[in-house]
Amino acid sequence: MTVMPLLKAMKAESTPATRPVLRLSGVTKAFNSVIALDNVSFSINPGEVVALLGPSGAGKSTIFRCISRLAEVDAGHVTVLGQDVGSLDRRALREQRRAIGLIFQQFNLIPRLTALDNTLSGRLGHVSTWRVLLRQFSMADRQIALAALDRVGLLDKAYQRADSLSGGQQQRVAIARVLTQQSRLVLADEPVASLDPASASNVLRVLHEIARERGIGVLCSLHQTDLALHYADRIVAMRKGKLVLDDRTENISAEQINGIYGEPA
Ligand SMILES: Nc1ncnc2c1ncn2[C@@H]1O[C@H](COP(=O)(O)OP(=O)(O)OP(=O)(O)O)[C@@H](O)[C@H]1O
């Protein structure tokens, strides 16, 4: 099968469900005397890009950690793809973590591997671990990965080492990996913080497009409010552990945005 028909087939099978892919209900988390999250509730629907804003120390990283249960909540619930994260046993938690696509500020690619091999590592949840370790991927897996690289505009770089790519290109490989993983929820922790403005826009545009196309819900922490207003469907803003704004981007004024960062947190 060539790359394009496979890409269409992947689109067809990923019909968006209607229930939220992520829901936080009354999530509270304290570290000793510091209340990092104070009764935080919001949800993300399939196909929706939600920008998570807030000054340093507002609680953004803690939200990511509670979603992947790297931190246990003190109260409230986190529901990922319909499952209460807190109720999962170790095996179910491992499976759920594999279903969540992760995009980090520092790309987290394996530098000496090609763009294609890095993209193929997104098949980890779909094929046995030994196949991944020995890089024994089937032709179908390779086609899925090549289609994903094509989608992010990097098919011509498939056999180039990751460390020879620009930052923006590496981040697009990370998006291709998420596509190959066929995740329905993507957590992007400051994905464009280390990119120049043009590359940052390009990465967020691709992220927004694939969210729409595949019905993927994206939670993306950002420090650049202009990019959030341009590429996010909704903005969720935190301040001192409290959720202070949750609205569609088109309803949000410059004043509201400035208010998030107004005084030091
Ligand atoms: N492991 C920890 N131990 C103690 N305090 C913590 C821990 N993790 C976070 N905190 C505190 O919880 C609060 C929220 O921190 P968090 O890292 O979630 O903020 P943030 O919005 O991600 O900030 P930044 O934008 O700087 O990354 C801060 O006051 C922080 O000092």
The ligand as an SDF file (V2000), in Angstrom:
LIG
                    3D

 31 33  0  0  0  0  0  0  0  0999 V2000
    7.6700   17.9340   44.0100 N   0  0  0  0  0  0  0  0  0  0  0  0
    7.3420   19.1040   44.5640 C   0  0  0  0  0  0  0  0  0  0  0  0
    7.6340   19.3750   45.8490 N   0  0  0  0  0  0  0  0  0  0  0  0
    7.2790   20.5360   46.4200 C   0  0  0  0  0  0  0  0  0  0  0  0
    6.6230   21.5240   45.7660 N   0  0  0  0  0  0  0  0  0  0  0  0
    6.3080   21.3200   44.4790 C   0  0  0  0  0  0  0  0  0  0  0  0
    6.6530   20.1030   43.8020 C   0  0  0  0  0  0  0  0  0  0  0  0
    6.2010   20.1820   42.5190 N   0  0  0  0  0  0  0  0  0  0  0  0
    5.6100   21.3960   42.4050 C   0  0  0  0  0  0  0  0  0  0  0  0
    5.6770   22.0620   43.5590 N   0  0  0  0  0  0  0  0  0  0  0  0
    5.1280   23.4110   43.8310 C   0  0  0  0  0  0  0  0  0  0  0  0
    3.7950   23.4240   43.3110 O   0  0  0  0  0  0  0  0  0  0  0  0
    3.5250   24.6670   42.6730 C   0  0  0  0  0  0  0  0  0  0  0  0
    3.1350   24.4360   41.2210 C   0  0  0  0  0  0  0  0  0  0  0  0
    4.2950   23.9920   40.5110 O   0  0  0  0  0  0  0  0  0  0  0  0
    4.2780   23.5940   38.9690 P   0  0  0  0  0  0  0  0  0  0  0  0
    5.6340   23.0500   38.6490 O   0  0  0  0  0  0  0  0  0  0  0  0
    3.1190   22.7210   38.6950 O   0  0  0  0  0  0  0  0  0  0  0  0
    4.0750   25.0130   38.2530 O   0  0  0  0  0  0  0  0  0  0  0  0
    4.1790   25.3990   36.7040 P   0  0  0  0  0  0  0  0  0  0  0  0
    2.9610   26.1900   36.3780 O   0  0  0  0  0  0  0  0  0  0  0  0
    4.4090   24.1720   35.8900 O   0  0  0  0  0  0  0  0  0  0  0  0
    5.4690   26.3220   36.6440 O   0  0  0  0  0  0  0  0  0  0  0  0
    6.5380   26.5350   35.4330 P   0  0  0  0  0  0  0  0  0  0  0  0
    5.8370   27.2890   34.3660 O   0  0  0  0  0  0  0  0  0  0  0  0
    7.6290   27.3200   36.0800 O   0  0  0  0  0  0  0  0  0  0  0  0
    6.9990   25.1640   35.0160 O   0  0  0  0  0  0  0  0  0  0  0  0
    4.7700   25.5220   42.8440 C   0  0  0  0  0  0  0  0  0  0  0  0
    4.6080   26.3390   43.9790 O   0  0  0  0  0  0  0  0  0  0  0  0
    5.8730   24.5010   43.0730 C   0  0  0  0  0  0  0  0  0  0  0  0
    6.9210   25.0420   43.8280 O   0  0  0  0  0  0  0  0  0  0  0  0
  1  2  1  0
  2  3  1  0
  2  7  2  0
  3  4  2  0
  4  5  1  0
  5  6  2  0
  6  7  1  0
  6 10  1  0
  7  8  1  0
  8  9  2  0
  9 10  1  0
 10 11  1  0
 11 12  1  0
 11 30  1  0
 12 13  1  0
 13 14  1  0
 13 28  1  0
 14 15  1  0
 15 16  1  0
 16 17  2  0
 16 18  1  0
 16 19  1  0
 19 20  1  0
 20 21  2  0
 20 22  1  0
 20 23  1  0
 23 24  1  0
 24 25  2  0
 24 26  1  0
 24 27  1  0
 28 29  1  0
 28 30  1  0
 30 31  1  0
M  END
$$$$
